[in-house]
Amino acid sequence: MSTETTPYVRNWALNWVRGSIESYLRGNTPINIVKGRIKRAIESYGVKPEEISTIINLLQIDPSLTIPRELREERARPLLEFIENLEKGEKSG
């Protein structure tokens, strides 16, 4: 864990992760890159796994994404499992 992060940096990290997840859901970013960014945001920027799970769940229902809902759910599943493993303290990815 890093030292205290400012609200600005933490907000930046949340937006970085959100954009990365959205890019993955669209098929533009490999899952391993996104997993690494999620892990980095949690370890270095004070982002909580629950916050990332919330972002993923919100992106699954976001009407502005032009991705079929079934495809979103299919692609989101491994990310949610990865975060669940991080919450349990397991090494994943």
N, C-alpha and C positions, 0 to 999 in steps of 0.2 A: 504494500500500500504506500502511496505517496503521501506527502504531507498535505495539509489542508488545501483544498482546491477552492477557488473563488466560484461564486454562483455563475459568473459569466463563462468560465472554463467548463464547468459541469454542464451548463446549458448547451454549450458548443458540442460537448461529447454526446449528449442526448440527440442532438440534431444530426451529428455525424453518423451515429448508429442508425437512426431512423432512415436517413438517406441510403445508407448501405443496405439495410433490410429491404427497402423499397426497390432498389436496384436489383437485388437478388430475386425478389418476387417477380420482377419483370424479365428475369433471365439474363441480365447484363453483368452480374458479378458472381463469381464462384462462391459456393457456400463456405469453403475454407477461409477465404478472405474475410467474409462476414463474421465467422466464428472468432477469428483472430481479433477483429475490431471490437466485438462484443466483450471478449475477455480483457482486452486492453482498457476499454471504457470502465469496466468493473474494477480492475486492479489499479488503474492509474488515475482515474478521474472521479471516483466516488459514486459512480452510477450503481444502482441496486439491480439485481437480477429481476426483481418484481417489476421494476420500471420498464425493462426491456421486454418482458412478457406482455405488459400492457401495450407497448408500442406495436408489437407483432399482432396482438388481438385487434387493436384499432385499425391497423392496415388491412386486416382481413375483411373488414366491413366498410372501408373507405370507398365511397362511390366515385371519387375522382380518379381512382386507379382503373385503367381499362384492361384489367386482367380478369378472366373468368373466375368466379368465386371458388370453384372446385380446384382450380390450379393454385390459387392462393393458399387454400387449406393444405393441399398436398405439399407445397413448397415450405409452408410455415411449420409443418409438423416436426421435421428434424431440428429446426432452430429451437422450438419450444422444448424438445427433449434435451437438447444441449444445455439450455438454460436451467432446466430442472436438475440436470446432473451437476451443474455449477453450484446450484443452491445446496445440493447435498454434499458438496465438497469433493466430488469425484473429479479425476483428471479425464477430460474428454477432448476430442478434436485433434 
